[in-house]
Amino acid sequence: MCFYCKCKETKQSINTHVVTTENSVIVIKDVPCLECAQCGEKYYTDEIMGKLENVVEQAKKMSGEVFVTEYNRATA
Ligand SMILES: [Zn+2]
């Protein structure tokens, strides 16, 4: 259920996940998500959320100001 508008209808979509840390920006493209049919708010399932956290943790260990990857490649 949508947290914002309480709409129960969601559809499959993709999103670009961006995390900004103290000294870098992590961009994960083509992340599967659910989109609220009414207000357009995007959500991740718990599984996707967990995988994103892993990718972000790994990316934080790398040097560089900007880290860009694709979800399918990063979680393969
Ligand atoms: Zn909504």
PDB file of the backbone (N, CA, C, O) and the ligand in Angstrom, with CONECT records:
HET     ZN  A 101       1
ATOM      1  N   MET A   1       0.841  -1.204   0.000  1.00  0.00           N
ATOM      2  CA  MET A   1       0.000   0.000   0.000  1.00  0.00           C
ATOM      3  C   MET A   1       0.876   1.254   0.000  1.00  0.00           C
ATOM      4  O   MET A   1       1.905   1.314   0.673  1.00  0.00           O
ATOM      5  N   CYS A   2       0.448   2.235  -0.759  1.00  0.00           N
ATOM      6  CA  CYS A   2       1.244   3.458  -0.853  1.00  0.00           C
ATOM      7  C   CYS A   2       1.230   4.223   0.471  1.00  0.00           C
ATOM      8  O   CYS A   2       0.175   4.484   1.050  1.00  0.00           O
ATOM      9  N   PHE A   3       2.432   4.574   0.932  1.00  0.00           N
ATOM     10  CA  PHE A   3       2.587   5.288   2.197  1.00  0.00           C
ATOM     11  C   PHE A   3       2.009   6.702   2.109  1.00  0.00           C
ATOM     12  O   PHE A   3       1.566   7.266   3.110  1.00  0.00           O
ATOM     13  N   TYR A   4       2.021   7.256   0.916  1.00  0.00           N
ATOM     14  CA  TYR A   4       1.630   8.659   0.759  1.00  0.00           C
ATOM     15  C   TYR A   4       0.138   8.838   0.528  1.00  0.00           C
ATOM     16  O   TYR A   4      -0.518   9.617   1.219  1.00  0.00           O
ATOM     17  N   CYS A   5      -0.401   8.102  -0.461  1.00  0.00           N
ATOM     18  CA  CYS A   5      -1.792   8.362  -0.826  1.00  0.00           C
ATOM     19  C   CYS A   5      -2.725   7.207  -0.468  1.00  0.00           C
ATOM     20  O   CYS A   5      -3.926   7.267  -0.733  1.00  0.00           O
ATOM     21  N   LYS A   6      -2.159   6.140   0.144  1.00  0.00           N
ATOM     22  CA  LYS A   6      -2.946   4.975   0.573  1.00  0.00           C
ATOM     23  C   LYS A   6      -3.540   4.184  -0.589  1.00  0.00           C
ATOM     24  O   LYS A   6      -4.389   3.316  -0.385  1.00  0.00           O
ATOM     25  N   CYS A   7      -3.103   4.479  -1.780  1.00  0.00           N
ATOM     26  CA  CYS A   7      -3.550   3.740  -2.959  1.00  0.00           C
ATOM     27  C   CYS A   7      -3.002   2.324  -2.890  1.00  0.00           C
ATOM     28  O   CYS A   7      -1.865   2.124  -2.463  1.00  0.00           O
ATOM     29  N   LYS A   8      -3.792   1.335  -3.305  1.00  0.00           N
ATOM     30  CA  LYS A   8      -3.360  -0.051  -3.194  1.00  0.00           C
ATOM     31  C   LYS A   8      -2.822  -0.596  -4.505  1.00  0.00           C
ATOM     32  O   LYS A   8      -2.351  -1.732  -4.564  1.00  0.00           O
ATOM     33  N   GLU A   9      -2.890   0.200  -5.541  1.00  0.00           N
ATOM     34  CA  GLU A   9      -2.486  -0.274  -6.852  1.00  0.00           C
ATOM     35  C   GLU A   9      -1.056   0.173  -7.175  1.00  0.00           C
ATOM     36  O   GLU A   9      -0.746   1.364  -7.193  1.00  0.00           O
ATOM     37  N   THR A  10      -0.189  -0.829  -7.431  1.00  0.00           N
ATOM     38  CA  THR A  10       1.178  -0.495  -7.826  1.00  0.00           C
ATOM     39  C   THR A  10       1.518  -1.218  -9.115  1.00  0.00           C
ATOM     40  O   THR A  10       0.917  -2.243  -9.437  1.00  0.00           O
ATOM     41  N   LYS A  11       2.482  -0.682  -9.852  1.00  0.00           N
ATOM     42  CA  LYS A  11       2.935  -1.341 -11.071  1.00  0.00           C
ATOM     43  C   LYS A  11       4.455  -1.454 -11.054  1.00  0.00           C
ATOM     44  O   LYS A  11       5.143  -0.705 -10.361  1.00  0.00           O
ATOM     45  N   GLN A  12       4.964  -2.410 -11.836  1.00  0.00           N
ATOM     46  CA  GLN A  12       6.407  -2.604 -11.942  1.00  0.00           C
ATOM     47  C   GLN A  12       7.033  -1.426 -12.673  1.00  0.00           C
ATOM     48  O   GLN A  12       6.488  -0.936 -13.662  1.00  0.00           O
ATOM     49  N   SER A  13       8.168  -0.981 -12.182  1.00  0.00           N
ATOM     50  CA  SER A  13       8.863   0.122 -12.835  1.00  0.00           C
ATOM     51  C   SER A  13      10.361  -0.012 -12.579  1.00  0.00           C
ATOM     52  O   SER A  13      10.795  -0.947 -11.905  1.00  0.00           O
ATOM     53  N   ILE A  14      11.142   0.904 -13.104  1.00  0.00           N
ATOM     54  CA  ILE A  14      12.563   0.937 -12.757  1.00  0.00           C
ATOM     55  C   ILE A  14      12.921   2.333 -12.281  1.00  0.00           C
ATOM     56  O   ILE A  14      12.279   3.318 -12.645  1.00  0.00           O
ATOM     57  N   ASN A  15      13.961   2.396 -11.462  1.00  0.00           N
ATOM     58  CA  ASN A  15      14.333   3.659 -10.851  1.00  0.00           C
ATOM     59  C   ASN A  15      15.848   3.788 -10.835  1.00  0.00           C
ATOM     60  O   ASN A  15      16.568   2.790 -10.873  1.00  0.00           O
ATOM     61  N   THR A  16      16.321   5.017 -10.777  1.00  0.00           N
ATOM     62  CA  THR A  16      17.749   5.260 -10.556  1.00  0.00           C
ATOM     63  C   THR A  16      17.930   5.596  -9.083  1.00  0.00           C
ATOM     64  O   THR A  16      17.388   6.584  -8.588  1.00  0.00           O
ATOM     65  N   HIS A  17      18.705   4.754  -8.383  1.00  0.00           N
ATOM     66  CA  HIS A  17      18.900   4.927  -6.947  1.00  0.00           C
ATOM     67  C   HIS A  17      20.169   5.742  -6.714  1.00  0.00           C
ATOM     68  O   HIS A  17      21.250   5.339  -7.143  1.00  0.00           O
ATOM     69  N   VAL A  18      20.049   6.870  -6.046  1.00  0.00           N
ATOM     70  CA  VAL A  18      21.204   7.737  -5.813  1.00  0.00           C
ATOM     71  C   VAL A  18      21.417   7.889  -4.315  1.00  0.00           C
ATOM     72  O   VAL A  18      20.493   8.223  -3.574  1.00  0.00           O
ATOM     73  N   VAL A  19      22.662   7.637  -3.875  1.00  0.00           N
ATOM     74  CA  VAL A  19      23.009   7.816  -2.468  1.00  0.00           C
ATOM     75  C   VAL A  19      24.141   8.825  -2.393  1.00  0.00           C
ATOM     76  O   VAL A  19      25.163   8.673  -3.063  1.00  0.00           O
ATOM     77  N   THR A  20      23.961   9.839  -1.590  1.00  0.00           N
ATOM     78  CA  THR A  20      25.009  10.838  -1.415  1.00  0.00           C
ATOM     79  C   THR A  20      25.663  10.637  -0.059  1.00  0.00           C
ATOM     80  O   THR A  20      24.994  10.682   0.973  1.00  0.00           O
ATOM     81  N   THR A  21      26.968  10.415  -0.063  1.00  0.00           N
ATOM     82  CA  THR A  21      27.699  10.280   1.198  1.00  0.00           C
ATOM     83  C   THR A  21      28.535  11.543   1.399  1.00  0.00           C
ATOM     84  O   THR A  21      28.475  12.472   0.594  1.00  0.00           O
ATOM     85  N   GLU A  22      29.313  11.566   2.482  1.00  0.00           N
ATOM     86  CA  GLU A  22      30.097  12.745   2.819  1.00  0.00           C
ATOM     87  C   GLU A  22      30.969  13.223   1.668  1.00  0.00           C
ATOM     88  O   GLU A  22      31.062  14.422   1.406  1.00  0.00           O
ATOM     89  N   ASN A  23      31.608  12.280   0.984  1.00  0.00           N
ATOM     90  CA  ASN A  23      32.532  12.714  -0.067  1.00  0.00           C
ATOM     91  C   ASN A  23      32.334  12.010  -1.402  1.00  0.00           C
ATOM     92  O   ASN A  23      33.211  12.061  -2.265  1.00  0.00           O
ATOM     93  N   SER A  24      31.208  11.363  -1.579  1.00  0.00           N
ATOM     94  CA  SER A  24      30.978  10.740  -2.870  1.00  0.00           C
ATOM     95  C   SER A  24      29.492  10.601  -3.193  1.00  0.00           C
ATOM     96  O   SER A  24      28.625  10.753  -2.333  1.00  0.00           O
ATOM     97  N   VAL A  25      29.236  10.310  -4.452  1.00  0.00           N
ATOM     98  CA  VAL A  25      27.864  10.070  -4.902  1.00  0.00           C
ATOM     99  C   VAL A  25      27.820   8.683  -5.527  1.00  0.00           C
ATOM    100  O   VAL A  25      28.635   8.366  -6.393  1.00  0.00           O
ATOM    101  N   ILE A  26      26.884   7.865  -5.098  1.00  0.00           N
ATOM    102  CA  ILE A  26      26.739   6.506  -5.619  1.00  0.00           C
ATOM    103  C   ILE A  26      25.440   6.445  -6.424  1.00  0.00           C
ATOM    104  O   ILE A  26      24.365   6.755  -5.912  1.00  0.00           O
ATOM    105  N   VAL A  27      25.556   6.043  -7.680  1.00  0.00           N
ATOM    106  CA  VAL A  27      24.394   5.988  -8.568  1.00  0.00           C
ATOM    107  C   VAL A  27      24.205   4.546  -9.033  1.00  0.00           C
ATOM    108  O   VAL A  27      25.120   3.955  -9.605  1.00  0.00           O
ATOM    109  N   ILE A  28      23.029   3.981  -8.791  1.00  0.00           N
ATOM    110  CA  ILE A  28      22.712   2.631  -9.261  1.00  0.00           C
ATOM    111  C   ILE A  28      21.542   2.750 -10.223  1.00  0.00           C
ATOM    112  O   ILE A  28      20.438   3.139  -9.842  1.00  0.00           O
ATOM    113  N   LYS A  29      21.807   2.409 -11.476  1.00  0.00           N
ATOM    114  CA  LYS A  29      20.785   2.563 -12.513  1.00  0.00           C
ATOM    115  C   LYS A  29      19.948   1.307 -12.688  1.00  0.00           C
ATOM    116  O   LYS A  29      20.369   0.213 -12.312  1.00  0.00           O
ATOM    117  N   ASP A  30      18.767   1.468 -13.258  1.00  0.00           N
ATOM    118  CA  ASP A  30      17.897   0.350 -13.647  1.00  0.00           C
ATOM    119  C   ASP A  30      17.534  -0.561 -12.481  1.00  0.00           C
ATOM    120  O   ASP A  30      17.592  -1.784 -12.601  1.00  0.00           O
ATOM    121  N   VAL A  31      17.161   0.033 -11.359  1.00  0.00           N
ATOM    122  CA  VAL A  31      16.750  -0.755 -10.201  1.00  0.00           C
ATOM    123  C   VAL A  31      15.261  -1.070 -10.313  1.00  0.00           C
ATOM    124  O   VAL A  31      14.443  -0.161 -10.450  1.00  0.00           O
ATOM    125  N   PRO A  32      14.902  -2.374 -10.254  1.00  0.00           N
ATOM    126  CA  PRO A  32      13.475  -2.716 -10.316  1.00  0.00           C
ATOM    127  C   PRO A  32      12.743  -2.168  -9.088  1.00  0.00           C
ATOM    128  O   PRO A  32      13.239  -2.287  -7.968  1.00  0.00           O
ATOM    129  N   CYS A  33      11.596  -1.583  -9.288  1.00  0.00           N
ATOM    130  CA  CYS A  33      10.832  -1.045  -8.160  1.00  0.00           C
ATOM    131  C   CYS A  33       9.343  -1.129  -8.462  1.00  0.00           C
ATOM    132  O   CYS A  33       8.932  -1.497  -9.563  1.00  0.00           O
ATOM    133  N   LEU A  34       8.555  -0.783  -7.469  1.00  0.00           N
ATOM    134  CA  LEU A  34       7.113  -0.689  -7.636  1.00  0.00           C
ATOM    135  C   LEU A  34       6.742   0.783  -7.650  1.00  0.00           C
ATOM    136  O   LEU A  34       7.279   1.583  -6.883  1.00  0.00           O
ATOM    137  N   GLU A  35       5.821   1.126  -8.528  1.00  0.00           N
ATOM    138  CA  GLU A  35       5.414   2.517  -8.622  1.00  0.00           C
ATOM    139  C   GLU A  35       3.924   2.631  -8.307  1.00  0.00           C
ATOM    140  O   GLU A  35       3.117   1.871  -8.843  1.00  0.00           O
ATOM    141  N   CYS A  36       3.562   3.555  -7.461  1.00  0.00           N
ATOM    142  CA  CYS A  36       2.162   3.774  -7.122  1.00  0.00           C
ATOM    143  C   CYS A  36       1.418   4.262  -8.359  1.00  0.00           C
ATOM    144  O   CYS A  36       1.843   5.201  -9.031  1.00  0.00           O
ATOM    145  N   ALA A  37       0.299   3.602  -8.642  1.00  0.00           N
ATOM    146  CA  ALA A  37      -0.459   3.951  -9.844  1.00  0.00           C
ATOM    147  C   ALA A  37      -1.115   5.322  -9.714  1.00  0.00           C
ATOM    148  O   ALA A  37      -1.436   5.957 -10.718  1.00  0.00           O
ATOM    149  N   GLN A  38      -1.308   5.768  -8.506  1.00  0.00           N
ATOM    150  CA  GLN A  38      -2.012   7.031  -8.295  1.00  0.00           C
ATOM    151  C   GLN A  38      -1.065   8.232  -8.196  1.00  0.00           C
ATOM    152  O   GLN A  38      -1.228   9.204  -8.933  1.00  0.00           O
ATOM    153  N   CYS A  39      -0.075   8.177  -7.289  1.00  0.00           N
ATOM    154  CA  CYS A  39       0.764   9.362  -7.073  1.00  0.00           C
ATOM    155  C   CYS A  39       2.154   9.238  -7.678  1.00  0.00           C
ATOM    156  O   CYS A  39       2.903  10.215  -7.697  1.00  0.00           O
ATOM    157  N   GLY A  40       2.522   8.039  -8.182  1.00  0.00           N
ATOM    158  CA  GLY A  40       3.817   7.896  -8.838  1.00  0.00           C
ATOM    159  C   GLY A  40       4.979   7.677  -7.895  1.00  0.00           C
ATOM    160  O   GLY A  40       6.123   7.604  -8.344  1.00  0.00           O
ATOM    161  N   GLU A  41       4.725   7.570  -6.606  1.00  0.00           N
ATOM    162  CA  GLU A  41       5.786   7.306  -5.635  1.00  0.00           C
ATOM    163  C   GLU A  41       6.393   5.929  -5.903  1.00  0.00           C
ATOM    164  O   GLU A  41       5.670   4.976  -6.194  1.00  0.00           O
ATOM    165  N   LYS A  42       7.730   5.826  -5.805  1.00  0.00           N
ATOM    166  CA  LYS A  42       8.383   4.558  -6.106  1.00  0.00           C
ATOM    167  C   LYS A  42       8.861   3.861  -4.845  1.00  0.00           C
ATOM    168  O   LYS A  42       9.313   4.498  -3.893  1.00  0.00           O
ATOM    169  N   TYR A  43       8.752   2.527  -4.858  1.00  0.00           N
ATOM    170  CA  TYR A  43       9.092   1.705  -3.692  1.00  0.00           C
ATOM    171  C   TYR A  43       9.986   0.553  -4.095  1.00  0.00           C
ATOM    172  O   TYR A  43       9.929   0.071  -5.227  1.00  0.00           O
ATOM    173  N   TYR A  44      10.825   0.110  -3.147  1.00  0.00           N
ATOM    174  CA  TYR A  44      11.602  -1.106  -3.349  1.00  0.00           C
ATOM    175  C   TYR A  44      11.058  -2.197  -2.443  1.00  0.00           C
ATOM    176  O   TYR A  44      10.581  -1.927  -1.341  1.00  0.00           O
ATOM    177  N   THR A  45      11.136  -3.443  -2.926  1.00  0.00           N
ATOM    178  CA  THR A  45      10.796  -4.561  -2.045  1.00  0.00           C
ATOM    179  C   THR A  45      11.945  -4.735  -1.050  1.00  0.00           C
ATOM    180  O   THR A  45      13.032  -4.194  -1.256  1.00  0.00           O
ATOM    181  N   ASP A  46      11.709  -5.487   0.023  1.00  0.00           N
ATOM    182  CA  ASP A  46      12.744  -5.721   1.034  1.00  0.00           C
ATOM    183  C   ASP A  46      13.976  -6.373   0.428  1.00  0.00           C
ATOM    184  O   ASP A  46      15.107  -6.060   0.798  1.00  0.00           O
ATOM    185  N   GLU A  47      13.737  -7.292  -0.519  1.00  0.00           N
ATOM    186  CA  GLU A  47      14.844  -7.992  -1.162  1.00  0.00           C
ATOM    187  C   GLU A  47      15.734  -7.016  -1.934  1.00  0.00           C
ATOM    188  O   GLU A  47      16.959  -7.033  -1.807  1.00  0.00           O
ATOM    189  N   ILE A  48      15.091  -6.171  -2.733  1.00  0.00           N
ATOM    190  CA  ILE A  48      15.836  -5.182  -3.519  1.00  0.00           C
ATOM    191  C   ILE A  48      16.552  -4.206  -2.586  1.00  0.00           C
ATOM    192  O   ILE A  48      17.706  -3.847  -2.817  1.00  0.00           O
ATOM    193  N   MET A  49      15.866  -3.790  -1.548  1.00  0.00           N
ATOM    194  CA  MET A  49      16.440  -2.855  -0.583  1.00  0.00           C
ATOM    195  C   MET A  49      17.725  -3.410   0.025  1.00  0.00           C
ATOM    196  O   MET A  49      18.722  -2.703   0.168  1.00  0.00           O
ATOM    197  N   GLY A  50      17.676  -4.706   0.382  1.00  0.00           N
ATOM    198  CA  GLY A  50      18.844  -5.351   0.970  1.00  0.00           C
ATOM    199  C   GLY A  50      20.010  -5.409   0.008  1.00  0.00           C
ATOM    200  O   GLY A  50      21.158  -5.182   0.391  1.00  0.00           O
ATOM    201  N   LYS A  51      19.708  -5.716  -1.253  1.00  0.00           N
ATOM    202  CA  LYS A  51      20.758  -5.792  -2.260  1.00  0.00           C
ATOM    203  C   LYS A  51      21.358  -4.408  -2.518  1.00  0.00           C
ATOM    204  O   LYS A  51      22.567  -4.266  -2.707  1.00  0.00           O
ATOM    205  N   LEU A  52      20.507  -3.411  -2.521  1.00  0.00           N
ATOM    206  CA  LEU A  52      20.996  -2.047  -2.730  1.00  0.00           C
ATOM    207  C   LEU A  52      21.957  -1.644  -1.611  1.00  0.00           C
ATOM    208  O   LEU A  52      22.975  -0.996  -1.855  1.00  0.00           O
ATOM    209  N   GLU A  53      21.623  -2.031  -0.396  1.00  0.00           N
ATOM    210  CA  GLU A  53      22.486  -1.695   0.739  1.00  0.00           C
ATOM    211  C   GLU A  53      23.865  -2.325   0.575  1.00  0.00           C
ATOM    212  O   GLU A  53      24.883  -1.698   0.867  1.00  0.00           O
ATOM    213  N   ASN A  54      23.888  -3.579   0.102  1.00  0.00           N
ATOM    214  CA  ASN A  54      25.169  -4.245  -0.130  1.00  0.00           C
ATOM    215  C   ASN A  54      25.990  -3.518  -1.183  1.00  0.00           C
ATOM    216  O   ASN A  54      27.190  -3.302  -1.009  1.00  0.00           O
ATOM    217  N   VAL A  55      25.336  -3.142  -2.274  1.00  0.00           N
ATOM    218  CA  VAL A  55      26.033  -2.448  -3.361  1.00  0.00           C
ATOM    219  C   VAL A  55      26.591  -1.119  -2.850  1.00  0.00           C
ATOM    220  O   VAL A  55      27.721  -0.747  -3.169  1.00  0.00           O
ATOM    221  N   VAL A  56      25.796  -0.415  -2.063  1.00  0.00           N
ATOM    222  CA  VAL A  56      26.223   0.882  -1.534  1.00  0.00           C
ATOM    223  C   VAL A  56      27.418   0.696  -0.593  1.00  0.00           C
ATOM    224  O   VAL A  56      28.368   1.476  -0.641  1.00  0.00           O
ATOM    225  N   GLU A  57      27.375  -0.335   0.263  1.00  0.00           N
ATOM    226  CA  GLU A  57      28.486  -0.586   1.178  1.00  0.00           C
ATOM    227  C   GLU A  57      29.777  -0.859   0.423  1.00  0.00           C
ATOM    228  O   GLU A  57      30.844  -0.370   0.794  1.00  0.00           O
ATOM    229  N   GLN A  58      29.667  -1.653  -0.649  1.00  0.00           N
ATOM    230  CA  GLN A  58      30.850  -1.954  -1.457  1.00  0.00           C
ATOM    231  C   GLN A  58      31.362  -0.703  -2.151  1.00  0.00           C
ATOM    232  O   GLN A  58      32.568  -0.466  -2.218  1.00  0.00           O
ATOM    233  N   ALA A  59      30.443   0.084  -2.661  1.00  0.00           N
ATOM    234  CA  ALA A  59      30.827   1.284  -3.395  1.00  0.00           C
ATOM    235  C   ALA A  59      31.524   2.284  -2.483  1.00  0.00           C
ATOM    236  O   ALA A  59      32.414   3.011  -2.923  1.00  0.00           O
ATOM    237  N   LYS A  60      31.124   2.323  -1.218  1.00  0.00           N
ATOM    238  CA  LYS A  60      31.729   3.255  -0.264  1.00  0.00           C
ATOM    239  C   LYS A  60      33.207   2.963  -0.047  1.00  0.00           C
ATOM    240  O   LYS A  60      33.994   3.856   0.269  1.00  0.00           O
ATOM    241  N   LYS A  61      33.569   1.685  -0.224  1.00  0.00           N
ATOM    242  CA  LYS A  61      34.965   1.292   0.004  1.00  0.00           C
ATOM    243  C   LYS A  61      35.859   1.682  -1.169  1.00  0.00           C
ATOM    244  O   LYS A  61      37.084   1.695  -1.045  1.00  0.00           O
ATOM    245  N   MET A  62      35.255   1.992  -2.286  1.00  0.00           N
ATOM    246  CA  MET A  62      36.049   2.357  -3.460  1.00  0.00           C
ATOM    247  C   MET A  62      36.338   3.848  -3.431  1.00  0.00           C
ATOM    248  O   MET A  62      35.574   4.653  -2.898  1.00  0.00           O
ATOM    249  N   SER A  63      37.467   4.178  -4.023  1.00  0.00           N
ATOM    250  CA  SER A  63      37.801   5.592  -4.060  1.00  0.00           C
ATOM    251  C   SER A  63      37.121   6.236  -5.262  1.00  0.00           C
ATOM    252  O   SER A  63      36.676   5.546  -6.179  1.00  0.00           O
ATOM    253  N   GLY A  64      37.048   7.527  -5.248  1.00  0.00           N
ATOM    254  CA  GLY A  64      36.411   8.240  -6.348  1.00  0.00           C
ATOM    255  C   GLY A  64      35.203   9.009  -5.859  1.00  0.00           C
ATOM    256  O   GLY A  64      34.530   8.602  -4.913  1.00  0.00           O
ATOM    257  N   GLU A  65      34.943  10.104  -6.503  1.00  0.00           N
ATOM    258  CA  GLU A  65      33.847  10.967  -6.056  1.00  0.00           C
ATOM    259  C   GLU A  65      32.495  10.483  -6.552  1.00  0.00           C
ATOM    260  O   GLU A  65      31.471  10.690  -5.900  1.00  0.00           O
ATOM    261  N   VAL A  66      32.501   9.837  -7.712  1.00  0.00           N
ATOM    262  CA  VAL A  66      31.237   9.369  -8.282  1.00  0.00           C
ATOM    263  C   VAL A  66      31.378   7.905  -8.661  1.00  0.00           C
ATOM    264  O   VAL A  66      32.314   7.518  -9.360  1.00  0.00           O
ATOM    265  N   PHE A  67      30.444   7.104  -8.196  1.00  0.00           N
ATOM    266  CA  PHE A  67      30.428   5.683  -8.527  1.00  0.00           C
ATOM    267  C   PHE A  67      29.108   5.392  -9.226  1.00  0.00           C
ATOM    268  O   PHE A  67      28.034   5.598  -8.661  1.00  0.00           O
ATOM    269  N   VAL A  68      29.203   4.912 -10.460  1.00  0.00           N
ATOM    270  CA  VAL A  68      27.987   4.622 -11.231  1.00  0.00           C
ATOM    271  C   VAL A  68      27.983   3.157 -11.639  1.00  0.00           C
ATOM    272  O   VAL A  68      28.976   2.649 -12.160  1.00  0.00           O
ATOM    273  N   THR A  69      26.866   2.480 -11.400  1.00  0.00           N
ATOM    274  CA  THR A  69      26.762   1.088 -11.813  1.00  0.00           C
ATOM    275  C   THR A  69      25.328   0.787 -12.222  1.00  0.00           C
ATOM    276  O   THR A  69      24.443   1.633 -12.091  1.00  0.00           O
ATOM    277  N   GLU A  70      25.109  -0.415 -12.716  1.00  0.00           N
ATOM    278  CA  GLU A  70      23.757  -0.851 -13.043  1.00  0.00           C
ATOM    279  C   GLU A  70      23.363  -1.959 -12.075  1.00  0.00           C
ATOM    280  O   GLU A  70      24.198  -2.773 -11.681  1.00  0.00           O
ATOM    281  N   TYR A  71      22.107  -1.986 -11.699  1.00  0.00           N
ATOM    282  CA  TYR A  71      21.642  -2.935 -10.689  1.00  0.00           C
ATOM    283  C   TYR A  71      21.970  -4.378 -11.072  1.00  0.00           C
ATOM    284  O   TYR A  71      22.508  -5.129 -10.259  1.00  0.00           O
ATOM    285  N   ASN A  72      21.651  -4.763 -12.300  1.00  0.00           N
ATOM    286  CA  ASN A  72      21.856  -6.151 -12.715  1.00  0.00           C
ATOM    287  C   ASN A  72      23.317  -6.550 -12.678  1.00  0.00           C
ATOM    288  O   ASN A  72      23.648  -7.692 -12.356  1.00  0.00           O
ATOM    289  N   ARG A  73      24.204  -5.599 -13.011  1.00  0.00           N
ATOM    290  CA  ARG A  73      25.627  -5.887 -13.016  1.00  0.00           C
ATOM    291  C   ARG A  73      26.153  -5.943 -11.590  1.00  0.00           C
ATOM    292  O   ARG A  73      26.954  -6.816 -11.257  1.00  0.00           O
ATOM    293  N   ALA A  74      25.708  -5.019 -10.747  1.00  0.00           N
ATOM    294  CA  ALA A  74      26.221  -4.906  -9.386  1.00  0.00           C
ATOM    295  C   ALA A  74      25.780  -6.068  -8.500  1.00  0.00           C
ATOM    296  O   ALA A  74      26.473  -6.415  -7.544  1.00  0.00           O
ATOM    297  N   THR A  75      24.633  -6.671  -8.812  1.00  0.00           N
ATOM    298  CA  THR A  75      24.105  -7.725  -7.950  1.00  0.00           C
ATOM    299  C   THR A  75      24.276  -9.106  -8.564  1.00  0.00           C
ATOM    300  O   THR A  75      23.815 -10.092  -7.988  1.00  0.00           O
ATOM    301  N   ALA A  76      24.913  -9.199  -9.697  1.00  0.00           N
ATOM    302  CA  ALA A  76      25.087 -10.477 -10.390  1.00  0.00           C
ATOM    303  C   ALA A  76      26.030 -11.384  -9.589  1.00  0.00           C
ATOM    304  O   ALA A  76      26.305 -12.510 -10.005  1.00  0.00           O
TER     305      ALA A  76
HETATM  306 ZN    ZN A 101       0.550   6.741  -3.920  1.00  0.00          ZN2+
END
